């Protein structure tokens, strides 16, 4: 029987992906884990374990206890937080990945999922329709860790046959959790302010275009990638994946269609420099060709859904 371990389940992606996996495989098949014990309350429908992903022995014991066959390794320190604590970010983002890849090799796990990011690209990468393969040169601690992680994933597939799969996520937007320390998190926070009817101060310039994705599309993409036949997964570093690209000004205008009195000001901070080194749009033709990726949400539909669900909350 498939038994899935999710690390970092209490995060923005993990909290929603866990629910989706429980719905598909059943509550007995999914073990949610997080270093934060309070995350337990998020998962009444799943088994929960407190786990520090930098503790290799604890990880190994957990795999053996639950007879894990697949791992979704989501635990990480995100871009803005990583710039403040780069050594800790490397330890958590990289040491834990290597630990999981080693355990996957040793125990011959069925599959491993590890998320990468558009942060692997840098100021010398093409800014528009950034291709799958191009110069990267990331300039942030987060991006460096993700680039290195991609190479290790590819290495463990080529060297040991570990079936590891990955997506380079753009900024993720969802209504079920609060922002988690990423440079693209303004696109989550702005909706919270719109629903509360309070002015929003954006930490990026109004014309800063960045690739984004609504969480339902991100969850579906992840599960479609993991469900795809092994022979169709031709990229073992990480797939480019695309959905939306917009600026703070454009998302503000989409909110005005529902809340004409909403106000915004722009006060760029250190995150502007991070954003300036990232792509404005992504070429995901390999994901389309290899396993049939296609997004479902555009900006107006996402805005309508975000505002409706946050109002209910």
C-alpha positions as CSV (number, residue, x, y, z in Angstrom):
1,X,0.0,0.0,0.0
2,X,1.2,3.5,-0.8
3,X,2.3,5.3,2.4
4,X,3.2,9.0,2.0
5,X,5.3,11.2,4.2
6,X,5.0,15.0,3.8
7,X,7.6,17.2,5.5
8,X,6.9,20.8,6.1
9,X,3.2,20.0,6.0
10,X,2.3,23.1,8.0
11,X,3.5,25.5,5.3
12,X,1.5,27.2,2.6
13,X,1.9,24.5,0.0
14,X,2.0,21.6,2.5
15,X,-1.2,22.4,4.2
16,X,-3.2,22.2,1.0
17,X,-1.2,19.3,-0.6
18,X,-1.7,17.2,2.5
19,X,-5.5,17.6,2.2
20,X,-5.4,16.7,-1.5
21,X,-3.3,13.6,-0.9
22,X,-5.6,12.5,2.0
23,X,-8.6,12.9,-0.3
24,X,-6.9,10.7,-2.9
25,X,-5.2,8.0,-0.8
26,X,-7.1,8.0,2.5
27,X,-6.2,9.2,6.0
28,X,-4.3,6.0,6.9
29,X,-1.9,6.5,3.9
30,X,-0.7,10.0,4.6
31,X,1.6,11.1,7.4
32,X,1.9,14.9,7.8
33,X,5.0,16.1,9.6
34,X,6.3,19.5,10.7
35,X,8.8,20.8,13.2
36,X,6.0,22.9,14.6
37,X,3.8,20.8,16.9
38,X,1.0,23.3,16.6
39,X,0.6,22.3,12.9
40,X,-1.1,19.1,14.2
41,X,-4.4,21.0,14.4
42,X,-4.4,21.6,10.7
43,X,-4.7,17.9,9.9
44,X,-7.6,16.2,11.7
45,X,-7.9,13.8,8.8
46,X,-4.3,12.6,8.7
47,X,-1.6,11.1,10.9
48,X,0.7,13.8,12.3
49,X,4.3,13.5,13.5
50,X,6.6,16.2,14.8
51,X,9.8,16.1,12.8
52,X,13.0,18.1,12.5
53,X,14.1,17.4,8.9
54,X,17.8,18.0,9.8
55,X,17.7,15.0,12.1
56,X,18.7,12.1,9.8
57,X,18.1,9.4,12.4
58,X,14.7,10.7,13.3
59,X,13.7,10.8,9.7
60,X,14.9,7.2,9.2
61,X,13.0,6.0,12.2
62,X,9.8,7.7,10.9
63,X,10.2,6.0,7.5
64,X,10.6,2.6,9.2
65,X,7.7,3.2,11.7
66,X,5.2,4.0,9.0
67,X,6.7,1.9,6.1
68,X,6.9,5.0,3.9
69,X,7.0,4.4,0.2
70,X,6.8,8.1,-1.1
71,X,8.1,11.4,0.3
72,X,6.9,14.9,-0.5
73,X,9.8,17.0,1.0
74,X,8.4,20.5,1.3
75,X,10.2,21.8,4.4
76,X,12.3,24.8,3.6
77,X,13.2,28.4,4.5
78,X,11.9,30.7,1.8
79,X,13.6,33.5,-0.1
80,X,13.1,36.6,2.0
81,X,13.7,34.8,5.3
82,X,16.8,33.0,3.8
83,X,18.5,36.3,3.1
84,X,18.4,37.1,6.8
85,X,19.6,33.6,7.8
86,X,21.6,32.2,4.8
87,X,23.5,29.6,6.8
88,X,20.4,28.2,8.4
89,X,18.7,28.2,5.1
90,X,21.4,26.1,3.5
91,X,21.3,23.7,6.4
92,X,17.6,23.2,6.3
93,X,17.1,23.4,2.6
94,X,20.1,21.3,1.5
95,X,21.1,19.0,4.3
96,X,17.6,17.7,4.6
97,X,17.3,17.1,0.9
98,X,20.5,15.0,0.9
99,X,19.3,13.1,3.9
100,X,16.0,12.2,2.1
101,X,17.7,11.3,-1.2
102,X,20.1,9.0,0.7
103,X,17.1,7.3,2.5
104,X,15.3,7.0,-0.8
105,X,18.3,5.2,-2.3
106,X,18.9,3.0,0.8
107,X,15.2,2.0,1.2
108,X,14.4,2.0,-2.5
109,X,11.4,4.3,-2.1
110,X,8.9,4.4,-5.0
111,X,9.0,8.2,-5.5
112,X,10.3,11.5,-4.0
113,X,8.9,14.9,-4.7
114,X,11.0,18.0,-4.0
115,X,10.0,21.6,-5.0
116,X,12.4,23.9,-6.7
117,X,11.7,27.5,-7.6
118,X,12.1,30.3,-10.2
119,X,14.7,31.5,-7.7
120,X,17.3,29.3,-9.5
121,X,17.4,32.0,-12.2
122,X,19.4,35.2,-11.8
123,X,19.9,38.6,-13.4
124,X,21.8,37.1,-16.3
125,X,18.9,34.7,-17.2
126,X,16.5,35.7,-19.9
127,X,13.8,37.7,-18.2
128,X,10.9,36.8,-20.5
129,X,9.8,33.3,-21.4
130,X,12.7,32.0,-19.4
131,X,13.6,28.6,-21.0
132,X,14.1,25.3,-19.2
133,X,17.8,25.3,-19.8
134,X,19.7,28.6,-19.7
135,X,22.3,30.5,-17.6
136,X,21.1,30.7,-14.0
137,X,23.5,32.3,-11.6
138,X,21.1,32.8,-8.7
139,X,22.0,35.7,-6.4
140,X,20.1,34.7,-3.3
141,X,20.8,32.1,-0.6
142,X,17.4,30.5,-1.4
143,X,18.1,30.3,-5.1
144,X,21.6,28.9,-4.6
145,X,20.2,26.1,-2.4
146,X,17.5,25.3,-5.0
147,X,20.0,25.2,-7.9
148,X,22.2,22.9,-5.9
149,X,19.2,20.8,-4.9
150,X,18.3,20.4,-8.6
151,X,21.7,19.0,-9.4
152,X,21.6,16.5,-6.5
153,X,18.1,15.3,-7.6
154,X,19.4,14.7,-11.1
155,X,22.5,13.0,-9.7
156,X,20.5,10.6,-7.5
157,X,18.3,9.7,-10.5
158,X,21.2,9.2,-12.9
159,X,23.5,7.5,-10.4
160,X,21.1,5.4,-8.3
161,X,17.8,5.4,-10.1
162,X,15.9,7.3,-7.4
163,X,12.6,8.4,-9.0
164,X,12.8,12.0,-7.8
165,X,10.5,14.6,-9.4
166,X,10.4,18.4,-9.1
167,X,8.7,21.6,-10.3
168,X,10.2,25.1,-10.3
169,X,7.3,26.9,-8.7
170,X,6.6,30.5,-9.4
171,X,5.0,32.6,-6.6
172,X,2.2,30.6,-5.0
173,X,-1.1,32.3,-4.0
174,X,-3.7,30.6,-1.8
175,X,-6.3,31.6,0.8
176,X,-5.9,28.7,3.3
177,X,-2.7,30.0,4.9
178,X,-0.9,33.2,5.7
179,X,2.3,34.4,3.8
180,X,5.4,32.4,4.7
181,X,8.4,34.6,4.1
182,X,8.6,34.7,0.3
183,X,9.3,37.6,-2.1
184,X,6.1,36.9,-4.0
185,X,4.0,36.9,-0.8
186,X,2.6,40.4,-1.4
187,X,0.2,38.7,-3.8
188,X,-1.3,36.7,-0.9
189,X,-1.3,39.5,1.6
190,X,-2.9,42.0,-0.7
191,X,-6.1,39.9,-0.8
192,X,-6.3,39.7,3.0
193,X,-6.1,43.5,3.1
194,X,-8.8,43.8,0.4
195,X,-11.2,41.6,2.4
196,X,-10.5,43.5,5.6
197,X,-11.0,46.7,3.7
198,X,-7.6,48.1,4.9
199,X,-5.0,49.9,2.7
200,X,-2.2,47.8,1.5
201,X,1.5,48.7,1.4
202,X,3.4,46.8,-1.3
203,X,7.1,46.0,-0.8
204,X,7.6,45.8,-4.6
205,X,7.4,48.5,-7.3
206,X,4.0,48.7,-9.1
207,X,5.5,47.5,-12.4
208,X,7.4,44.5,-11.1
209,X,6.2,41.6,-13.2
210,X,6.7,38.1,-11.7
211,X,5.4,34.6,-12.5
212,X,2.7,33.4,-10.2
213,X,0.3,30.5,-9.8
214,X,-2.9,29.9,-7.9
215,X,-2.7,27.2,-5.4
216,X,-5.3,24.8,-6.9
217,X,-3.2,24.8,-10.1
218,X,0.0,24.2,-8.1
219,X,-1.6,21.2,-6.2
220,X,-2.9,19.7,-9.4
221,X,0.4,20.2,-11.2
222,X,2.2,18.5,-8.4
223,X,-0.1,15.5,-8.4
224,X,-0.2,15.2,-12.1
225,X,3.6,15.1,-12.2
226,X,3.8,12.4,-9.5
227,X,1.1,10.4,-11.3
228,X,2.7,10.5,-14.7
229,X,4.4,7.3,-15.9
230,X,8.1,7.2,-15.1
231,X,9.1,7.1,-18.8
232,X,7.4,10.4,-19.5
233,X,9.4,12.3,-16.8
234,X,12.4,13.3,-18.9
235,X,13.7,16.1,-16.7
236,X,15.1,15.0,-13.3
237,X,16.4,18.4,-12.1
238,X,13.2,20.3,-12.1
239,X,10.5,21.3,-14.6
240,X,9.7,24.9,-15.5
241,X,6.0,25.4,-14.9
242,X,3.9,28.5,-15.7
243,X,0.5,29.9,-15.1
244,X,0.2,33.7,-14.5
245,X,2.5,36.7,-14.8
246,X,1.4,40.1,-13.4
247,X,2.6,43.2,-11.6
248,X,1.3,44.6,-8.3
249,X,-0.5,47.3,-10.2
250,X,-2.3,44.6,-12.3
251,X,-3.4,42.6,-9.3
252,X,-4.6,45.8,-7.6
253,X,-6.7,46.7,-10.6
254,X,-8.3,43.2,-10.6
255,X,-9.3,43.7,-6.9
256,X,-10.7,47.2,-7.7
257,X,-13.3,45.4,-9.9
258,X,-14.7,43.9,-6.7
259,X,-13.7,46.6,-4.1
260,X,-13.6,50.0,-5.8
261,X,-12.4,51.8,-2.6
262,X,-9.4,49.6,-2.1
263,X,-6.1,51.6,-1.7
264,X,-2.5,50.7,-2.3
265,X,0.9,52.4,-1.7
266,X,4.3,51.2,-2.9
267,X,7.3,51.1,-0.5
268,X,10.0,48.8,-2.1
269,X,12.4,47.2,0.4
270,X,15.2,44.6,0.1
271,X,12.8,42.2,-1.6
272,X,12.7,44.4,-4.6
273,X,16.3,43.5,-5.4
274,X,15.5,39.8,-5.1
275,X,12.5,40.2,-7.5
276,X,14.6,42.2,-10.0
277,X,16.8,39.1,-10.4
278,X,14.0,36.8,-11.2
279,X,12.1,36.1,-14.5
280,X,9.0,38.0,-15.6
281,X,7.5,35.0,-17.4
282,X,8.4,31.3,-17.8
283,X,8.5,28.9,-20.8
284,X,7.1,25.6,-19.6
285,X,6.8,23.9,-23.0
286,X,8.7,20.8,-21.7
287,X,6.1,20.2,-18.9
288,X,3.4,20.6,-21.5
289,X,5.0,18.2,-23.9
290,X,6.1,15.6,-21.4
291,X,3.1,15.2,-19.1
292,X,0.4,17.4,-20.5
293,X,0.5,20.4,-18.1
294,X,-2.1,23.1,-18.6
295,X,-3.2,25.8,-16.0
296,X,-6.8,26.5,-15.3
297,X,-6.8,30.0,-13.7
298,X,-6.2,33.4,-15.1
299,X,-5.9,36.6,-13.0
300,X,-9.6,37.6,-13.0
301,X,-10.8,34.1,-12.0
302,X,-8.2,33.8,-9.3
303,X,-9.1,37.2,-7.8
304,X,-12.8,36.3,-7.7
305,X,-12.1,33.0,-6.0
306,X,-9.6,34.4,-3.5
307,X,-11.9,37.2,-2.4
308,X,-14.9,34.9,-2.1
309,X,-13.0,32.3,0.0
310,X,-11.3,34.8,2.2
311,X,-14.6,36.5,2.9
312,X,-16.1,33.2,4.0
313,X,-13.1,32.6,6.3
